Amino acid sequence: MEMFFGLQLFLLFIVVGLFLIWIWAMADIITSKFKEDLMQVIWLLVVFFLPFIGVLLYLLIGRSMKKIPPEERIEDHKYDHLTKLKTLLDEGILTPEEYESEKEKILRR
């Protein structure tokens, strides 16, 4: 009898673990941006209707379809460079001409 209880407990942990991974995959899909907008809907449907296989496919294939650099971070990166350039100008390391030249390069990116 104890053997069956241990097996049932083991199976319960497996089922709960798979359910938590399924929930995580659904949340990851919902909160992520994909290269193509339709892919988010497709992955939601695949993971929802094929829970075990869908999660495996999403982990192996789907996560690589997400956008890597968010656009907001690119803009922040520009402003960080401009701030550093201004600091170099204020410290006298860059001349005003060098500052303007570098600033134009950054703003054109």
PEJO-V329261 format. One record per residue. N is the residue number from 0. PSI is psi in whole degrees, 0 to 359 (* if undefined). Layout:
{{N | PSI} {N | PSI}}
This chain:
{{0 | 321} {1 | 330} {2 | 319} {3 | 324} {4 | 317} {5 | 320} {6 | 318} {7 | 319} {8 | 318} {9 | 313} {10 | 324} {11 | 316} {12 | 321} {13 | 313} {14 | 316} {15 | 318} {16 | 315} {17 | 323} {18 | 318} {19 | 321} {20 | 322} {21 | 315} {22 | 316} {23 | 316} {24 | 317} {25 | 315} {26 | 321} {27 | 320} {28 | 316} {29 | 321} {30 | 356} {31 | 157} {32 | 132} {33 | 160} {34 | 323} {35 | 132} {36 | 325} {37 | 334} {38 | 327} {39 | 315} {40 | 317} {41 | 314} {42 | 324} {43 | 315} {44 | 317} {45 | 313} {46 | 326} {47 | 314} {48 | 340} {49 | 73} {50 | 304} {51 | 308} {52 | 321} {53 | 318} {54 | 317} {55 | 315} {56 | 319} {57 | 317} {58 | 322} {59 | 323} {60 | 312} {61 | 322} {62 | 335} {63 | 350} {64 | 359} {65 | 156} {66 | 134} {67 | 292} {68 | 116} {69 | 147} {70 | 327} {71 | 323} {72 | 327} {73 | 316} {74 | 316} {75 | 322} {76 | 319} {77 | 313} {78 | 327} {79 | 317} {80 | 319} {81 | 321} {82 | 317} {83 | 320} {84 | 317} {85 | 320} {86 | 317} {87 | 323} {88 | 314} {89 | 327} {90 | 356} {91 | 9} {92 | 324} {93 | 146} {94 | 161} {95 | 326} {96 | 316} {97 | 320} {98 | 312} {99 | 320} {100 | 312} {101 | 323} {102 | 318} {103 | 321} {104 | 316} {105 | 317} {106 | 336} {107 | 342} {108 | *}}
